[in-house]
Amino acid sequence: MPIIGAYILPHGALSLTPFKYPELKELVLIHKSCCDISDEIKYSNPDLIVLTTPHGISLNTSFGVYLNSVAEGSAEWQGEWSEYKVKVEIDINHSKDFLNRIKIANIPSEGIVGYSDDMPIPIRWGEVIPIWFISQPYYNYSIKPIALPKFVFLSLPRIRLTEPELLVNDCLKLGKEIFEYFNLLDKKVIVITSADLAHTHDKSRLNTVEDEADLFDKSIELWATNPNENENVLLECSKIVTKYKSCGYLGIVILQGVLRQLKDIKEIKSEVLCNEHPTYFGMMVAKFN
């Protein structure tokens, strides 16, 4: 079966508890959008989820593939949200096979084992928050429950913070390998990109003038409305992403590497459910079917 869908989900912990911040009205829309995506994923009943994270266990210049059999952790951030916990199985066979494949493709990559391979590898907000939404009781109660599928986790290199433009080509290549490997499996596969946008929005929220961080986030939104037609918009952002400190940018470039393989095969139906910045960083929820 082919890859049946791809999604961008934010990992800002505020999205878990909009009721705690009634003054940040955008959080309600972000939370609802994550719930809607969660329902869609559960309705499709995937066999495997490939999740890229910028806040995992990171190597300096290589992409990481988690190789423990289980991943477990909480969304704890700045001393809060530790009660939001998840535990999922990792598909070891596909993780190892995919790692071997991208090594052959000369994409800098290594396997990552936390402690020992028979213990859970620790995960935090970058992985936990998207998974938590999927794991929760249904927002739309007409959908029958499913068990969480197995996961393949890919972590981004540390140099995403300082030299992201050096990783763009490897990210596009990695996306191509994701498509070519997982699209041929006899499984229903979902790709999730854990990503937040610019981290330089006005904290005071008193400045109502559109600033440069808004323009960065809107460029990513423009790309998401028609990814293959607007690929150049996304790639141009590589020149300014360091300035706006978007942790999720390169994960989105990986996703574009997946989607560009469909350019001459099928139409991509994309939708941006929300693109907001209730605090200093932007959070976008989008889907690609």
C-alpha positions in Angstrom: 0.0 0.0 0.0 1.2 3.6 -0.6 1.8 6.3 2.0 -1.8 7.4 2.7 -1.2 10.8 4.2 1.2 13.2 5.7 0.7 15.8 8.5 2.5 18.7 10.1 1.7 18.9 13.8 3.1 21.4 16.3 4.8 20.4 19.5 4.2 23.5 21.7 3.1 22.2 25.0 0.6 25.1 25.3 -1.5 23.4 22.7 -2.3 20.6 25.2 -4.0 22.9 27.7 -5.7 25.8 26.0 -8.1 26.0 29.0 -5.2 27.3 31.2 -4.6 30.3 28.9 -8.0 31.9 28.1 -6.2 35.1 27.1 -4.4 33.2 24.3 -7.5 32.6 22.1 -5.6 31.1 19.2 -4.8 28.0 21.4 -8.4 26.8 21.1 -8.1 26.7 17.3 -4.7 25.0 17.5 -5.9 22.4 19.9 -9.1 21.7 17.9 -7.0 21.4 14.7 -4.7 18.8 16.3 -7.8 16.9 17.5 -9.3 16.9 14.0 -6.0 15.6 12.5 -5.9 13.0 15.3 -9.3 11.8 14.3 -8.4 11.7 10.6 -5.3 9.6 11.4 -7.2 7.2 13.6 -10.0 6.9 11.0 -7.4 5.8 8.4 -6.1 3.2 10.9 -2.4 3.2 9.8 -0.1 0.3 10.4 3.0 2.4 10.7 3.8 6.1 11.5 7.1 7.7 10.4 7.8 10.7 12.7 10.5 13.3 12.2 11.5 15.4 15.2 13.8 18.4 15.8 13.8 17.8 19.6 14.9 14.2 19.8 18.2 12.7 20.8 20.3 14.5 18.2 23.7 13.8 16.6 25.9 16.7 15.6 25.9 16.3 11.8 24.0 13.1 11.1 20.3 12.2 11.0 19.4 9.7 13.8 17.1 6.6 13.6 15.9 5.3 16.9 16.7 1.6 17.3 15.1 0.6 20.7 12.0 -1.5 20.6 10.0 0.9 22.7 9.9 4.7 23.1 8.5 6.3 26.2 8.3 9.8 27.8 6.3 12.8 28.7 5.7 16.3 27.3 7.5 17.9 30.2 8.7 21.4 29.3 9.9 24.0 31.7 8.7 22.0 34.7 5.1 21.5 33.4 3.1 19.0 31.3 4.9 16.0 32.8 1.5 14.3 33.2 1.1 14.0 29.4 2.8 10.6 28.8 3.0 8.2 25.9 4.6 4.8 25.3 4.8 3.3 21.8 6.5 0.4 20.0 9.2 1.1 17.4 9.3 -1.0 14.3 12.9 -2.2 14.7 13.0 -4.2 11.4 11.9 -1.3 9.2 14.0 1.2 11.2 17.1 -0.9 10.6 16.3 -1.5 7.0 15.6 2.2 6.4 18.8 3.2 8.1 20.8 0.9 5.9 19.1 2.3 2.9 19.9 5.9 3.7 23.5 5.1 4.5 23.8 3.5 1.0 22.3 6.7 -0.4 25.2 8.7 1.3 22.8 10.6 3.6 24.7 11.2 6.9 22.9 9.0 9.4 23.4 6.7 12.4 21.3 4.5 14.6 20.6 5.7 18.1 20.1 3.3 21.1 19.0 4.7 24.4 20.7 2.8 27.3 20.2 -0.7 25.9 18.0 -1.9 23.1 15.7 -3.8 25.5 14.9 -0.6 27.4 12.6 2.3 26.3 14.4 5.1 24.5 13.4 8.4 26.2 11.3 10.8 24.2 10.1 14.3 25.1 7.8 17.1 23.8 9.0 16.9 20.1 7.7 13.4 19.8 5.2 13.1 22.7 2.9 15.9 21.9 1.9 14.8 18.4 1.6 11.2 19.6 -0.4 12.3 22.6 -3.1 13.8 20.5 -3.4 10.6 18.4 -3.5 8.4 21.5 -6.4 10.2 23.2 -10.1 9.4 23.4 -11.8 10.5 20.3 -12.7 14.0 19.6 -15.2 12.7 17.1 -16.9 9.9 19.0 -18.3 8.3 15.9 -14.9 6.9 15.1 -14.1 3.5 16.5 -10.9 3.2 18.6 -7.7 1.7 17.3 -4.5 0.6 18.9 -1.5 2.9 18.2 0.6 1.6 15.4 4.3 1.0 15.5 6.7 4.0 14.8 9.8 4.8 13.0 11.5 7.9 14.5 14.0 10.2 12.7 15.8 12.9 14.6 17.4 16.0 13.0 21.1 16.8 13.4 22.2 19.5 15.9 23.6 21.7 13.1 20.0 22.4 12.1 20.3 25.2 14.7 23.4 26.9 13.2 23.8 25.8 9.6 20.4 24.6 8.3 21.1 25.6 4.8 23.8 22.9 4.6 21.2 20.2 5.3 18.6 21.2 2.7 19.7 18.8 0.0 20.2 15.9 2.4 16.7 16.6 3.8 15.2 16.5 0.3 17.1 13.2 -0.4 15.9 11.8 2.9 12.3 12.6 1.9 12.8 10.8 -1.4 14.1 7.8 0.4 11.2 7.8 2.8 8.8 7.8 -0.1 10.6 5.1 -2.1 11.0 2.8 0.9 7.7 3.2 2.9 5.5 3.7 -0.2 6.3 0.1 -1.3 5.5 -1.6 2.0 2.4 -3.8 2.3 1.3 -1.4 5.1 -0.7 1.8 5.5 1.9 4.4 6.4 1.5 7.9 7.8 4.2 10.5 7.8 4.1 13.1 10.7 6.4 16.1 10.8 6.7 17.5 14.3 7.4 21.2 13.7 7.0 24.7 15.0 7.6 27.8 12.9 9.3 31.1 13.7 10.4 31.5 17.3 10.9 35.3 17.1 7.3 36.6 17.4 6.6 39.5 19.7 6.2 38.1 23.2 4.2 41.1 24.4 1.6 40.6 21.7 1.1 44.4 21.9 2.6 45.0 18.5 -0.2 44.5 15.9 1.9 45.4 13.0 2.8 42.4 10.8 6.4 41.7 11.5 9.1 39.6 9.7 8.3 36.5 11.8 4.7 36.6 10.5 6.1 36.8 6.9 8.2 33.7 7.5 5.3 31.8 8.9 3.1 32.9 6.0 5.7 31.8 3.5 5.5 28.3 5.0 1.7 28.4 4.9 1.9 29.4 1.2 4.1 26.4 0.5 1.7 24.1 2.3 -1.3 25.2 0.2 0.3 23.8 -2.9 3.6 22.2 -2.0 5.0 21.2 -5.4 3.9 24.4 -7.1 5.4 26.5 -4.2 8.5 24.5 -3.5 10.7 27.4 -4.3 9.0 29.5 -1.6 9.9 26.8 1.0 13.5 26.5 -0.2 14.1 30.2 -0.2 13.3 30.2 3.5 16.5 28.3 4.1 18.4 31.6 3.7 16.6 33.2 6.6 15.5 30.3 8.9 18.4 30.9 11.3 17.2 34.4 11.8 13.7 33.3 12.7 14.8 30.2 14.6 12.2 27.7 13.2 13.0 24.4 14.8 10.7 22.6 12.4 11.9 24.0 9.1 14.1 21.1 8.1 11.5 18.5 9.0 9.2 20.3 6.6 11.9 20.2 3.9 12.1 16.4 4.5 8.3 16.3 4.0 8.7 18.2 0.7 11.2 15.6 -0.4 8.4 13.1 0.1 5.7 15.1 -1.6 7.8 16.1 -4.7 7.9 12.4 -5.6 4.1 12.6 -6.3 4.4 15.7 -8.6 3.9 13.7 -11.8 1.9 10.8 -10.3 -1.1 12.1 -8.4 -2.7 15.3 -7.1 -1.9 16.3 -3.6 -4.9 17.6 -1.6 -3.4 19.9 1.0 -5.1 22.0 3.7 -3.8 24.3 6.4 -6.1 24.0 9.3 -4.4 26.8 11.3 -1.3 28.9 11.4 -1.1 30.9 14.6 1.4 32.3 17.1 -0.3 32.7 20.5 3.1 33.2 22.0 6.6 33.8 20.7 6.6 30.8 18.3 4.3 29.9 15.5 2.3 26.7 15.3 0.8 25.4 12.1 -1.4 22.3 11.5 -1.6 21.0 8.0 -2.5 17.9 6.1 -1.5 16.4 2.8 -3.6 13.5 1.2 
